[in-house]
Amino acid sequence: MPSIRLTVPKDAWSQEEKGELIATLTDAMAGFASEEGKGDIRQFVSVYVEETAAGGYSIGGNVLG
């Protein structure tokens, strides 16, 4: 089962925006699999959105939030 994990800062995205991200990522994974001859895997794609606490993530070694 293909899984996509997306980590975002807490409260950075609304529920609707997270829904759009999930739909877009699912479409991308399913589209790529189809182009590579893997068939329609859409029903098997799992997307997990994890929200981090303030200070729970970094870019370039610099803690953010």
Residue pairs with C-beta under 8 A, 6 or more apart in sequence:
1 44
1 45
1 46
2 29
2 33
2 41
2 44
2 45
2 46
3 45
3 46
3 47
3 48
4 25
4 26
4 29
4 45
4 46
4 47
4 48
5 48
5 50
6 21
6 25
6 47
6 48
6 49
6 50
7 50
7 51
7 52
7 57
8 18
8 49
8 50
8 51
8 52
9 51
9 52
9 54
9 57
9 64
9 65
10 51
10 52
10 53
10 54
10 56
10 65
11 51
12 51
13 21
13 49
18 49
21 47
21 49
22 47
22 49
25 45
25 47
26 42
26 45
26 47
29 41
29 45
30 40
30 41
30 42
30 45
33 39
33 40
33 41
34 40
34 41
52 65
53 65
54 65
55 63
55 64
55 65
56 65
57 63
57 64
57 65
58 64
